[in-house]
């Protein structure tokens, strides 16, 4: 039995029926409920912050961002409907994504394989996706040197295998590239095609990164593995196309494998996803397709064996696909955006916290000095007002009120982010032996001349000390409020991180089951 016939029979014997994934799906649904409840329960309270302050606004912005994420979860699942519909339509078949740049020969390979299946008595049905509907195509795929695939198209090879030929992800047509991305989810394994003129451009794999992280196997295929040679026919020198040498193909395959493995390692992916590269020439196979040896030399026997080896992990992926779809949705449309949003909003809030931390380090001194500068100029007026009665107690009371009022005004500016409980007016204490002093008695009926220089100097120091004594608990209140915001943010981040870890555990269980 030929390798080709053996391959086609192996495809026909596939059983892609999915396993019972309901327990795993139920776990993920509960996980999603837990995530929503966690982000609500851990929302920042801002109870000790002034609502109009920059700090409260940053905290509120973070809460709003998380709320918007939660509200978008249902819509993000709805957006996957087209890919899910395509996957459901072919739920009893293995779907291989034929991926590559627009000149990689995707359509040519699909057409050739369709012809080979048809020759082996298998049904072949071409289709295209238009307006969300699968429409039959009477002919094969259009081939050409320019970008000819303008819609998602595929071919059913027999009853168990589908090749999905997509508009190139590097397409000059943005609509084509977006179309390809939308339907990648429905596939089970990846054929990465690149021309032997520039094989294995690993930057192309960046567009497959999401699929590779979904644990889908990858088979590199080097197409157009042929060369032009000169030959003498009927005494004339003519140019003929022939296969590249085995040695040349091997060198190219090794180079592609090395660079692809390095790229996967760079992205934190295991090289076990990568299958050994194969080289082929559709042109050479077509020119001698009735010759088994010709097909083998063109590289197709190796392709059949490689794809047959690929079908094992592709089938395993297919059988758990309902759970994989749920997992990918959670990872890519929910947890990923939520984590990114949280990181950005938390970074903005943490910057505010750092700014406030630096400000509070010098806040006591700033409040003390600014209060002192505004109260001390009042001293002469207050002392003069009470000099006639030499009422030191009245002076102390009036200045104490001024200290409290000025400190409150200054704190509302410097500590404007915080809800503060302002202290009561202080009692300014001066030594008992310091007060108003009569330095010259006047004649009867005239007020004596009063000196309050020593009292002035003493009050000058007392005002500074009192302002500091009042400033310290105010700043402590602000520091406590700031620490509360910092701790709430940390608790929120830790809670989301714990949810991510629990999802990883569910994912690990799914993949080892």
RALIN-V608289 format. One record per backbone hydrogen bond with DSSP energy under -1.0 kcal/mol. CO is the residue of the C=O (numbers start at 1). NH is the residue of the N-H. If there is no record, write none. Layout:
co:CO nh:NH
co:CO nh:NH
This chain:
co:2 nh:6
co:3 nh:7
co:4 nh:8
co:5 nh:9
co:6 nh:10
co:7 nh:11
co:8 nh:12
co:9 nh:13
co:11 nh:14
co:19 nh:21
co:21 nh:25
co:22 nh:26
co:23 nh:27
co:24 nh:28
co:25 nh:29
co:26 nh:30
co:27 nh:31
co:28 nh:32
co:29 nh:33
co:30 nh:34
co:31 nh:35
co:32 nh:36
co:33 nh:37
co:34 nh:38
co:35 nh:39
co:36 nh:40
co:37 nh:41
co:38 nh:42
co:40 nh:43
co:46 nh:49
co:48 nh:419
co:50 nh:53
co:53 nh:57
co:54 nh:58
co:55 nh:59
co:56 nh:60
co:57 nh:61
co:58 nh:62
co:59 nh:63
co:60 nh:64
co:61 nh:65
co:62 nh:66
co:63 nh:67
co:64 nh:68
co:65 nh:69
co:66 nh:70
co:67 nh:71
co:68 nh:72
co:72 nh:76
co:73 nh:77
co:74 nh:78
co:75 nh:79
co:77 nh:80
co:78 nh:81
co:80 nh:84
co:81 nh:85
co:82 nh:86
co:83 nh:87
co:84 nh:88
co:85 nh:89
co:86 nh:90
co:88 nh:91
co:90 nh:93
co:94 nh:162
co:95 nh:188
co:95 nh:189
co:96 nh:164
co:97 nh:191
co:99 nh:193
co:101 nh:104
co:105 nh:109
co:106 nh:110
co:107 nh:111
co:108 nh:112
co:109 nh:113
co:110 nh:114
co:111 nh:115
co:112 nh:116
co:113 nh:117
co:114 nh:118
co:115 nh:119
co:116 nh:120
co:117 nh:122
co:118 nh:121
co:123 nh:158
co:125 nh:156
co:126 nh:137
co:127 nh:154
co:128 nh:135
co:130 nh:133
co:133 nh:130
co:135 nh:128
co:152 nh:129
co:153 nh:165
co:154 nh:127
co:155 nh:163
co:156 nh:125
co:160 nh:94
co:161 nh:157
co:162 nh:96
co:163 nh:155
co:164 nh:98
co:165 nh:153
co:168 nh:171
co:173 nh:177
co:174 nh:178
co:175 nh:179
co:176 nh:180
co:177 nh:181
co:178 nh:182
co:179 nh:183
co:183 nh:186
co:184 nh:187
co:189 nh:97
co:190 nh:219
co:191 nh:99
co:192 nh:221
co:194 nh:223
co:195 nh:198
co:200 nh:202
co:201 nh:204
co:202 nh:205
co:203 nh:206
co:204 nh:207
co:205 nh:208
co:208 nh:212
co:209 nh:213
co:211 nh:216
co:212 nh:215
co:217 nh:190
co:218 nh:275
co:219 nh:192
co:220 nh:278
co:221 nh:194
co:222 nh:280
co:223 nh:196
co:224 nh:226
co:225 nh:244
co:227 nh:242
co:229 nh:240
co:231 nh:238
co:233 nh:236
co:236 nh:233
co:238 nh:231
co:240 nh:229
co:242 nh:227
co:245 nh:249
co:246 nh:250
co:247 nh:251
co:248 nh:252
co:249 nh:253
co:250 nh:254
co:251 nh:255
co:252 nh:256
co:253 nh:257
co:254 nh:258
co:255 nh:259
co:256 nh:260
co:257 nh:261
co:258 nh:262
co:259 nh:263
co:260 nh:264
co:261 nh:265
co:262 nh:266
co:263 nh:267
co:264 nh:269
co:265 nh:268
co:270 nh:273
co:271 nh:274
co:273 nh:218
co:278 nh:222
co:280 nh:225
co:281 nh:285
co:282 nh:286
co:283 nh:287
co:288 nh:291
co:291 nh:295
co:292 nh:296
co:293 nh:297
co:294 nh:298
co:295 nh:300
co:296 nh:299
co:298 nh:281
co:299 nh:303
co:300 nh:304
co:301 nh:305
co:302 nh:306
co:303 nh:307
co:304 nh:308
co:305 nh:309
co:306 nh:310
co:307 nh:311
co:310 nh:314
co:311 nh:315
co:312 nh:316
co:313 nh:317
co:314 nh:318
co:315 nh:319
co:318 nh:321
co:319 nh:19
co:320 nh:324
co:321 nh:325
co:322 nh:326
co:323 nh:327
co:324 nh:328
co:325 nh:329
co:326 nh:330
co:327 nh:331
co:328 nh:332
co:329 nh:333
co:330 nh:335
co:331 nh:336
co:334 nh:338
co:335 nh:339
co:336 nh:340
co:337 nh:341
co:338 nh:342
co:339 nh:343
co:340 nh:344
co:341 nh:345
co:342 nh:346
co:343 nh:347
co:344 nh:348
co:345 nh:349
co:346 nh:350
co:347 nh:351
co:348 nh:352
co:349 nh:353
co:350 nh:354
co:351 nh:355
co:352 nh:356
co:353 nh:357
co:354 nh:358
co:355 nh:359
co:356 nh:360
co:357 nh:361
co:362 nh:366
co:363 nh:367
co:364 nh:368
co:365 nh:369
co:366 nh:370
co:367 nh:371
co:368 nh:372
co:369 nh:373
co:370 nh:374
co:371 nh:375
co:372 nh:376
co:375 nh:378
co:376 nh:379
co:378 nh:382
co:379 nh:383
co:380 nh:384
co:381 nh:385
co:382 nh:386
co:386 nh:391
co:390 nh:392
co:391 nh:395
co:392 nh:396
co:393 nh:397
co:394 nh:398
co:395 nh:399
co:396 nh:400
co:397 nh:401
co:398 nh:402
co:399 nh:403
co:400 nh:404
co:401 nh:405
co:402 nh:406
co:403 nh:407
co:404 nh:408
co:405 nh:409
co:406 nh:410
co:407 nh:411
co:408 nh:412
co:410 nh:414
co:411 nh:415
co:415 nh:418
co:417 nh:50
co:431 nh:434
co:437 nh:451
co:440 nh:449
co:443 nh:446
co:449 nh:439
co:449 nh:440
co:451 nh:437
co:452 nh:456
co:453 nh:457
co:454 nh:458
co:455 nh:459
co:456 nh:460
co:457 nh:461
co:458 nh:462
co:459 nh:463
co:460 nh:464
co:461 nh:465
co:462 nh:466
co:463 nh:467
co:464 nh:468
co:465 nh:469
co:466 nh:470
co:467 nh:471
co:468 nh:472
co:470 nh:474
co:471 nh:475
co:472 nh:476
co:473 nh:477
co:474 nh:478
co:475 nh:479
co:476 nh:480
co:477 nh:481
co:478 nh:482
co:479 nh:483
co:480 nh:484
co:481 nh:485
co:482 nh:486
co:483 nh:487
co:484 nh:488
co:485 nh:489
co:486 nh:490
co:487 nh:491
co:488 nh:492
co:489 nh:493
co:490 nh:494
co:491 nh:495
co:492 nh:496
co:493 nh:497
co:494 nh:498
co:495 nh:499
co:496 nh:500
co:497 nh:501
co:498 nh:502
co:499 nh:503
co:500 nh:504
co:501 nh:505
co:502 nh:506
co:503 nh:507
co:504 nh:508
co:505 nh:509
co:506 nh:510
co:507 nh:511
co:508 nh:512
